[in-house]
Each structure stands twice: as structure tokens, then as C-alpha cells.
Amino acid sequence: MRKKTYVQCVASTVFLLFATHASAYSIFVSNEKDNTISIIDGETLEVAETVTVGERPRGIVLSHDNAVLYMCTSDDDHVEVLDVKTLKVTHTLPSGPDPELMQLNPEGTKLYIANEDDNLVTVVNVDDRTKEVEIPVGIEPEGIGVSPDGKWLVNTSETTNMAHFINTDTLKIEANVLVDTRPRVAQFTGDGSEVWVSSEIGGTVSIIDTESKEIKHKLSFEVRGLAPEAIQPVGVKLSTDGSNRAYIALGPAARVAVVNMQTYEIEKYLLVGQRVWNLEFSPDQDRLFTTNGVSGDVSVIDLKKLRVIKSIKVGRFPWGLAVSPDKRG
């Protein structure tokens, strides 16, 4: 056998160290029916720990320093705060009834929380642990998107079928954009120029120009062998790594659509678990994780090869996802 040169040995060592570092992260999954958080090791892709939390955890967000996990415990009508190191709930934050999704501002000091049952978006100061203001929006608010510069907050209202553009300085709605039936998720592009809004029952994704507040394009989906009503867009993730790809979870269709963000062409459909709901990238955006509610698992997608490489069993009805670049333990 040919001996490795010194340079080859060093290169191999560097590669192994990089590979280990790149996969040394943690994936947090909220299990809506079990009242738990599953923590998946990014290296082994196995569930490392399971933590019991409040009633019906759905939307989850990590603090910017990855020290705490904020959790919408919807049936408890508040947000619980989990210390990531100790895995203990340290305190709660106020919200309106039935909080569902939330986002932090760029400074990491405020949470914007959509409260499904009272038609309000609640702004909470995470340091003071106080409710600063409640913003009236449409009926059944759900999605929350924050622009990269922090100037705009977009909330979707499921029954009103609107995306509400809220000025974060004045905390007033400046525009209401009518989208298709039952809008779910709102996400800004990395440069903040567009907002992508999924409409679950309408079966579309509206791409809204941030400056004009007008729809510039609308995506629709077609999967061979599936009825149109089975294709229900929900989760949206937009790449920021230069690949110019968007990923759309299609609910009961058990597919993730891969979309070219420049041409808006659908490149591929990836088969995942049943009732795929939310999506999250690995820190290097080489992988995409999906929560599949009905099948009770998380699909792992290799984004270089555009194929599913693993299914990880978690709790009942996995819902929210958050990924920390830090590995627990």
C-alpha cells in the first residue's frame, strides 16, 4: 500500500477536523402532542435528549447567543424560556392567548409573537420580561417575518388572508397585502428586498416586493399523482449561502419543493415525511431539516445532492425547528 505523504496526512486531518466541527451542532424540535422538545445531535443525527415543557409547544426560536430557547407553549398562553445548558425552564414571558409563531428583532432584545386567538401581535422585551405593546392585526395571526435590517415586521393572518407590513419604529401597520387563502409563513430574503408568504389552502407562495408592498410573482405547485387540494404550502426557508434556492414545505403532499430564487422555477420535489410543516437549515446550509407531523419524524435533506438521507423519529406531531451551531454536552 502506498504511504501517505506528510501533506496528504495534514490535509486529511484538516478535513476530518472541519467535518467534525461542521456537524457539531444541535437541532431542537418541538413536539406538539407530547409537550416535549427533542434535541438531535448534528453529528450522529440521533435524538440525544428529550425535555418536558409546557402545553402544546409549537414555534421555537433560539436567542442570538444560543443560550436560551424561546418556546410558544400555546395551550399555556405564554412563552417558556429554556436554558440550553441546563435544559431547565427558567421563566416565562407574557403573550396573548394561543401564541403560535414568533421572531426576535436583529438586536435580540424583543420578541414579536403572533397570538392566534386574539388577533394581536405582542411585542415582548426579553430582558425586562415585560409586554411592551399589542398590535391589532387580522383574524388568526400566524406567520411572523422580520426584515434583516429590523425595519419591517410582516404578520400573516389566516382568516383575513393578508400579509400586514408593520413599521417597527411606529409599530403601526403601513400596508396590507391580500394573498391567497390561509397564509402561514412569511420570510424575508437575505437582502430584505422580498417577502415570501405561503398560502396553505390557496396552494401558492406570494413573493412580495418589500419597497412597493406589491406581489411581484406567485408560485404554484403541481405534483404528479396528487390532487391540487393535497398540495398545501406552509414552511418556507430561503438560502443565504449563494445557492439562490428556496425550499417550500407542502404539508400533506409530503414533499419539499426546491425553487430557483432568481427565475422562480421549481427545480425538484423531494419526498419527505407525512404532513411536512416547518423547515430549518444546518449552520452551513448543507442540510435542511423538516418536521413531519403525522409521521412523527424529522427528514434530513442533503442540499448538495438534493436528496433525503435520513429520517429521525422524534415525538408526536413535531412542529417547530431551531438549530444551534453549538453542540450540547
Phi, psi and omega per residue, in radians:
M1 nan 2.346 -3.139
R2 -1.206 2.305 3.138
K3 -1.310 2.537 3.087
K4 -1.306 2.500 3.046
T5 -1.338 2.928 3.105
Y6 -1.043 -0.745 -3.118
V7 -1.099 -0.718 3.126
Q8 -1.109 -0.715 3.127
C9 -1.109 -0.751 3.122
V10 -1.118 -0.757 3.140
A11 -1.078 -0.726 3.125
S12 -1.115 -0.719 -3.137
T13 -1.130 -0.767 3.120
V14 -1.073 -0.742 3.137
F15 -1.070 -0.792 -3.132
L16 -1.116 -0.716 3.120
L17 -1.123 -0.731 3.132
F18 -1.139 -0.766 -3.125
A19 -1.081 -0.730 3.134
T20 -1.139 -0.765 -3.128
H21 -1.135 -0.711 -3.072
A22 -1.134 -0.521 -3.094
S23 -1.720 0.029 -3.103
A24 -1.492 1.284 3.130
Y25 -2.466 3.035 -3.087
S26 -2.202 2.441 3.110
I27 -1.970 2.162 3.131
F28 -1.794 2.318 -3.095
V29 -2.264 2.213 3.065
S30 -1.574 2.284 3.138
N31 -1.842 1.823 -2.959
E32 -1.043 -0.703 -3.055
K33 -1.556 -0.338 -3.103
D34 -1.689 -0.192 -3.058
N35 1.016 0.810 -3.124
T36 -2.396 2.875 2.958
I37 -2.070 2.150 3.021
S38 -1.606 2.387 3.104
I39 -2.012 2.030 -3.089
I40 -1.764 2.328 3.072
D41 -1.328 2.179 -3.089
G42 -1.209 -0.314 3.138
E43 -1.514 -0.831 -3.107
T44 -1.537 -0.325 -3.046
L45 0.978 0.726 3.060
E46 -2.202 2.677 3.065
V47 -1.213 2.090 -3.118
A48 -1.594 -0.648 -3.099
E49 -2.629 2.707 3.054
T50 -2.301 2.288 -3.050
V51 -2.107 2.309 3.058
T52 -1.422 2.288 3.139
V53 -2.267 -2.787 -3.070
G54 -1.311 -3.017 -3.014
E55 -1.320 2.189 3.027
R56 1.006 1.141 3.091
P57 -1.239 2.317 3.127
R58 -2.225 -1.706 -3.098
G59 -1.112 2.335 3.101
I60 -2.306 2.547 -3.120
V61 -2.508 2.375 3.039
L62 -1.524 2.547 2.997
S63 -1.127 2.803 -3.062
H64 -1.123 -0.444 3.077
D65 -1.614 0.091 3.101
N66 1.077 0.358 -3.109
A67 -1.480 -0.518 -3.121
V68 -2.337 2.696 3.076
L69 -1.986 2.119 3.056
Y70 -1.542 2.346 -3.050
M71 -2.306 2.181 3.002
C72 -1.324 1.749 3.061
T73 -1.614 1.585 -2.842
S74 -1.079 -0.729 -3.090
D75 -1.400 -0.160 3.018
D76 -1.656 -0.095 3.092
D77 1.024 0.665 3.025
H78 -2.743 3.098 3.075
V79 -1.882 2.208 3.081
E80 -1.663 2.608 -3.103
V81 -2.053 2.031 -3.088
L82 -1.801 2.170 3.024
D83 -1.261 2.067 -3.037
V84 -1.186 -0.510 -3.121
K85 -1.301 -0.823 -3.075
T86 -1.608 -0.293 -3.052
L87 1.025 0.650 3.061
K88 -2.023 2.469 3.017
V89 -1.323 2.057 -3.055
T90 -1.586 -0.584 -3.121
H91 -2.918 3.076 3.087
T92 -2.104 2.808 3.055
L93 -2.109 2.563 -3.106
P94 -1.273 2.604 3.007
S95 -2.645 3.110 2.989
G96 -1.421 -3.059 3.135
P97 -1.202 2.401 3.058
D98 1.046 1.027 3.044
P99 -1.131 2.423 -3.055
E100 -2.114 -0.995 3.107
L101 -2.226 2.718 -3.120
M102 -2.718 2.833 3.059
Q103 -2.527 2.651 3.023
L104 -1.553 2.639 2.975
N105 -1.283 2.886 -3.083
P106 -1.024 -0.482 3.123
E107 -1.376 -0.251 -3.135
G108 1.341 0.306 -3.058
T109 -1.811 -0.315 -3.082
K110 -2.288 2.461 3.009
L111 -1.830 2.325 2.995
Y112 -1.808 2.046 -2.968
I113 -2.082 2.233 3.057
A114 -1.561 2.112 3.133
N115 -1.824 1.893 -2.950
E116 -1.112 -0.545 -2.979
D117 -1.636 -0.156 -3.104
D118 -2.183 0.181 3.052
N119 1.027 0.675 -3.124
L120 -2.333 2.606 2.872
V121 -1.842 2.162 -3.114
T122 -1.726 2.331 3.061
V123 -1.814 2.102 -3.061
V124 -2.088 2.304 3.016
N125 -1.444 1.995 -3.035
V126 -1.308 -0.386 3.120
D127 -1.379 -0.838 3.115
D128 -1.392 -0.282 -3.113
R129 1.086 0.645 -3.088
T130 -2.134 2.685 3.045
K131 -1.476 2.078 -3.088
E132 -1.488 -0.761 -3.089
V133 -2.833 2.754 3.015
E134 -2.102 2.266 -3.064
I135 -1.889 2.036 3.087
P136 -1.154 2.303 3.105
V137 -2.323 -2.790 -3.130
G138 -1.335 -3.048 -3.068
I139 -1.384 2.321 -3.129
E140 1.037 1.120 3.084
P141 -1.129 2.456 -3.126
E142 -2.354 -1.227 -3.011
G143 -1.278 2.571 3.085
I144 -2.358 2.116 3.048
G145 -2.202 2.405 3.139
V146 -2.090 2.271 -3.137
S147 -1.157 2.665 -3.116
P148 -0.995 -0.565 3.116
D149 -1.506 -0.048 3.081
G150 1.367 0.084 -3.067
K151 -1.417 -0.441 -3.063
W152 -2.182 2.429 3.005
L153 -2.083 2.221 3.099
V154 -1.986 2.171 3.066
N155 -2.016 2.416 3.057
T156 -1.795 2.457 3.096
S157 -2.033 2.101 -2.976
E158 -1.087 -0.748 -3.049
T159 -1.527 -0.580 3.117
T160 -1.349 -0.330 3.117
N161 1.063 0.821 -3.123
M162 -2.336 2.689 2.903
A163 -1.880 2.053 -3.080
H164 -1.683 2.123 3.087
F165 -1.605 1.989 -3.080
I166 -1.915 2.196 3.054
N167 -1.287 2.094 -3.050
T168 -1.308 -0.223 3.045
D169 -1.373 -0.804 -3.095
T170 -1.635 -0.319 -3.066
L171 1.014 0.619 3.084
K172 -2.040 2.582 3.055
I173 -1.300 2.192 3.129
E174 -1.842 -0.298 3.107
A175 -2.737 2.529 3.033
N176 -2.118 2.063 -3.096
V177 -1.865 2.101 3.127
L178 -1.334 2.161 3.104
V179 -2.086 -3.000 -3.105
D180 -1.396 3.070 -2.907
T181 -1.080 2.324 3.049
R182 1.054 1.169 3.089
P183 -1.183 2.477 -3.070
R184 -1.980 -1.314 -2.976
V185 -1.862 2.523 3.024
A186 -2.178 2.219 3.086
Q187 -2.418 2.344 3.080
F188 -1.445 2.601 2.965
T189 -1.213 2.882 -3.084
G190 -1.051 -0.537 3.115
D191 -1.592 -0.025 3.091
G192 1.357 0.090 -3.043
S193 -1.397 -0.354 -3.107
E194 -2.343 2.694 2.963
V195 -2.155 2.236 3.099
W196 -1.768 2.155 -3.084
V197 -2.115 2.115 3.122
S198 -1.530 2.467 3.077
S199 -2.098 1.894 -2.981
E200 -1.082 -0.957 -3.099
I201 -1.395 -0.578 3.088
G202 -1.166 -0.421 3.090
G203 1.333 0.394 -3.067
T204 -2.315 2.928 2.921
V205 -2.161 2.126 3.110
S206 -1.619 2.270 3.107
I207 -1.838 1.962 -2.984
I208 -1.847 2.305 3.049
D209 -1.279 2.150 -3.051
T210 -1.119 -0.666 -3.084
E211 -1.270 -0.855 -3.080
S212 -1.464 -0.321 -3.072
K213 1.063 0.624 3.105
E214 -2.156 2.614 3.101
I215 -1.264 2.141 -3.130
K216 -1.731 -0.366 3.122
H217 -2.812 2.691 3.106
K218 -2.345 2.216 3.114
L219 -1.614 2.427 2.946
S220 -2.241 2.865 -2.960
F221 -2.308 2.594 3.117
E222 -2.519 2.096 3.128
V223 -2.054 2.142 -3.098
R224 -0.993 2.295 3.097
G225 1.556 -0.086 -3.140
L226 -1.978 2.429 3.055
A227 -1.202 2.557 -3.131
P228 -0.944 -0.633 -3.107
E229 -1.215 -0.233 3.101
A230 -1.485 -0.165 -3.113
I231 -1.749 1.797 -2.983
Q232 -2.212 1.709 -3.119
P233 -1.138 2.315 3.104
V234 -2.297 -1.522 -3.092
G235 -1.171 2.548 3.132
V236 -2.369 2.282 2.988
K237 -2.302 2.294 -3.105
L238 -1.985 2.175 -3.090
S239 -1.185 2.653 3.060
T240 -2.271 0.294 -3.066
D241 -1.741 0.147 -3.127
G242 1.638 -0.081 -3.140
S243 -1.358 -0.301 3.108
N244 0.979 0.782 3.100
R245 -2.132 2.501 3.017
A246 -1.997 2.642 -3.128
Y247 -2.239 2.226 -3.058
I248 -2.114 2.133 3.055
A249 -1.384 2.293 -3.025
L250 -1.913 0.532 2.974
G251 0.951 -2.195 -3.073
P252 -1.138 -0.190 3.063
A253 -1.244 -0.231 3.127
A254 0.991 0.643 -3.133
R255 -2.327 2.660 2.901
V256 -2.003 2.159 3.104
A257 -1.495 2.347 3.081
V258 -1.797 2.119 -3.000
V259 -2.136 2.346 3.014
N260 -1.309 2.086 -3.036
M261 -1.311 -0.242 3.116
Q262 -1.587 -0.740 -3.115
T263 -1.711 -0.244 -3.059
Y264 1.123 0.350 3.086
E265 -1.482 2.486 3.074
I266 -1.463 2.103 -3.050
E267 -1.553 -0.580 -3.022
K268 -2.917 2.722 2.956
Y269 -2.030 2.275 -3.133
L270 -1.893 2.233 3.140
L271 -1.387 2.142 3.131
V272 -2.200 -2.712 -3.115
G273 -1.363 3.137 -3.045
Q274 -1.413 2.344 -3.071
R275 0.970 1.093 3.092
V276 -1.179 2.300 -2.946
W277 -2.079 -1.121 -3.098
N278 -2.107 2.846 -3.017
L279 -2.357 2.634 3.020
E280 -2.714 2.520 3.121
F281 -1.460 2.729 2.829
S282 -1.243 2.860 -3.096
P283 -0.993 -0.588 3.134
D284 -1.595 0.034 -3.121
Q285 1.027 0.475 3.025
D286 -1.516 -0.310 3.140
R287 -2.314 2.708 3.049
L288 -2.223 2.346 3.125
F289 -1.913 2.469 3.134
T290 -2.213 2.451 2.993
T291 -1.651 2.230 -3.091
N292 -2.026 1.749 -2.945
G293 -1.074 -0.872 -3.030
V294 -1.258 -0.672 3.137
S295 -1.471 -0.118 3.032
G296 1.123 0.666 -3.110
D297 -2.518 3.049 3.080
V298 -2.080 2.204 3.050
S299 -1.572 2.459 3.098
V300 -1.936 2.114 -3.099
I301 -1.923 2.210 3.005
D302 -1.419 1.972 -3.042
L303 -1.417 -0.265 3.042
K304 -1.279 -0.696 -3.113
K305 -1.739 -0.150 -3.102
L306 0.929 0.959 3.062
R307 -2.597 2.649 3.110
V308 -1.341 2.251 -3.089
I309 -1.917 -0.264 -3.121
K310 -2.871 2.675 2.975
S311 -2.106 2.262 -3.086
I312 -2.005 2.069 3.118
K313 -1.258 2.273 3.088
V314 -2.179 -2.448 3.136
G315 -1.562 -2.923 -3.123
R316 -1.419 2.282 3.131
F317 0.942 1.106 3.025
P318 -1.044 2.443 -2.972
W319 -2.242 -1.208 -3.052
G320 -1.649 2.794 3.136
L321 -2.406 2.478 2.975
A322 -2.598 2.464 -3.090
V323 -2.147 2.226 3.088
S324 -1.835 2.388 3.084
P325 -1.242 -0.130 3.135
D326 -1.690 2.425 3.084
K327 -1.608 2.343 3.098
R328 -1.254 2.558 3.028
G329 1.538 nan nan
